[in-house]
Amino acid sequence: MNLRYLQLLFKRHRFPKNVRILNMYGNVDDDSNTDKYISVISARSIKYILSPVVKEFHEFELLGKFGEHSLIHDNRYAIDVLNRFLYSNEME
């Protein structure tokens, strides 16, 4: 655990409680366990900090070729998940 992460952990009580979070991350599904730039472990680490203090915390992993960092924003499935999250009260 690095110093910056520890600082975020100790200050999580300042984060708004009524927030819904969708943590979307990619995994190119090779031996790297990354989206080619960010590790899955790093991308998911925010859950430990924020999930206990926010109203809702959801994670969505894009797996395979379209889980590459720069392709996620163009992924039709990711856009649909994001729209469901933003415009409905339910997440699958």
N, C-alpha and C positions, 0 to 999 in steps of 0.2 A: 504494500500500500504506500503510494507516494504522498508527499506532503500536501499537494494540492487536493488530492482526493480526500485526505483526512480532514482538511479544512472544510470541504463541502459537507462531509459527514457531520461534523460538529455544528455546522450552521443550517442544517436541514430544517430545523424548527422554524426558521424564518420564511420558508417557502410557503406560498398560499395553500391552505388546506382544501379549498373547494375546486381544485384543478383536476382535470382529466388528462392523462398523459398517454400518448401512443408512441412507443419507442420502436421505430422501424429500422431494421438493420439488414445488411446483406451478408451472404456467405456463398462464395463461389463453389463451395463443396469440393475442394481439393484438400490436400494435406496441410494447407496453410491455416485453415479455420479463420479466414479473413474475407473481406470484400475487395481484396487486393491492396487496401490502404489501411483499414482499421480492423483490428482483431475483434472477433465476436465477443470475447471475454471483456474487452474494453467497452464495446458498444452496449453490452448488457449490464455493466457495472453500475449504471445509474439507478437501476432497479433497487439495489440494496440501500441506496441513499434515500430515494424518494417514495418508494411504494408504501412504507409505513406511515407517511405523513400526508399523502394526497387522497383525494376522493376516489379516484380510479387510476389504475396503472395497467396498461396493456402492452404486450410485446408482439411484434410481427416480424418474422424472419423470411426474407426472400432468399430462396435457395437455388443454387445452380448458376447458369450463365447470366441470368438477369439479376442476380444478387451482387453483381459487380458495382462498386461504389458509384461510378458515373452513369450507370444505366438505371438505377432505382427510380429516379424521378420521371423516367419515360415508360416505366413498366405499368401497363394497363391494369393489371391485378393490384399492384400497390396503390394506384390512384383510386381504384374502387374501394379498397380497404380504408384508405384515408378519407374518402368521401362518406363512407358509412360511419366512420368514427366522428367526423365533424358534423354531419347532418342528421344523425339519429342518436337515440339513447342506448343503443345496443351495440355490442361488439361480439363477434363469434369467437 
